[in-house]
Structure formats: C-alpha cells, structure tokens
C-alpha cells in the first residue's frame, strides 16, 4: 500500500481554505472558517491514513494464511 500524499491535492485544499477566509469580514469570523476547514482537513487525512493502515494490516494477515 502506498501511503504517500498527493501534494497537488494538499495544495488545492490549502488554497480552498485561503480563498474561504476573507480578512475583510472580521477577524473572529474569518478565524472560525479557517479553524473549521483545517479541522475537517485533519479529520480527512487521519481517516485516510487509518483506511490505508487497515488495508495494509489485512494484506499482511492474508499473506500469513
């Protein structure tokens, strides 16, 4: 299993977060949007790592049989 991350995808997600944050709309509101976006992205990355580890584990167990 390949556990690398596509940098194009990461950059696209970071650009989305930057574009969603409008500094003119107020500091608290802008920070809340960035915080929510970063939290969602973190959950997505952790989820994908977990799925990959589960696949790796299953492949190792299947080879042992």
C-alpha positions in Angstrom: 0.0 0.0 0.0 1.2 3.4 -0.9 1.0 5.9 2.0 2.1 9.0 0.1 0.1 12.1 -0.1 -0.6 13.9 -3.4 0.9 17.3 -2.9 -1.4 18.7 -5.7 -4.4 17.6 -3.6 -2.9 19.2 -0.4 -2.2 22.5 -2.2 -5.7 22.5 -3.6 -7.2 22.0 -0.2 -5.0 24.8 1.3 -5.9 27.1 -1.5 -9.6 26.4 -0.7 -9.0 27.3 2.9 -7.2 30.5 1.9 -9.9 31.5 -0.5 -12.7 30.8 2.0 -11.0 33.2 4.5 -11.9 36.8 3.7 -9.9 39.0 6.0 -12.3 41.9 5.4 -15.3 40.1 7.0 -14.0 40.3 10.6 -11.2 38.5 12.4 -13.3 36.2 14.6 -15.5 35.0 11.7 -12.5 34.5 9.4 -10.6 32.6 12.0 -13.6 30.4 12.7 -13.9 29.5 9.0 -10.2 28.6 8.8 -10.3 26.6 12.0 -13.3 24.6 10.8 -11.7 24.0 7.4 -8.4 22.9 8.9 -10.2 20.6 11.4 -12.2 18.9 8.6 -9.0 18.5 6.5 -7.2 17.0 9.5 -10.0 14.5 10.1 -10.0 13.6 6.4 -6.2 12.9 6.4 -6.4 10.9 9.6 -9.3 8.9 8.2 -7.4 8.1 5.0 -4.3 7.1 6.9 -6.5 4.7 9.0 -8.0 3.2 6.0 -4.6 2.6 4.4 -3.3 1.0 7.6 -6.3 -1.2 7.8 -5.7 -2.4 4.2 -2.0 -2.9 5.0 -2.9 -5.0 8.0 -5.4 -7.1 6.2 -2.9 -7.8 3.4 -0.3 -8.9 5.9 -2.8 -11.2 7.6 -3.9 -12.7 4.3 -0.3 -13.4 3.4 0.3 -15.2 6.7 -2.5 -17.6 5.9 
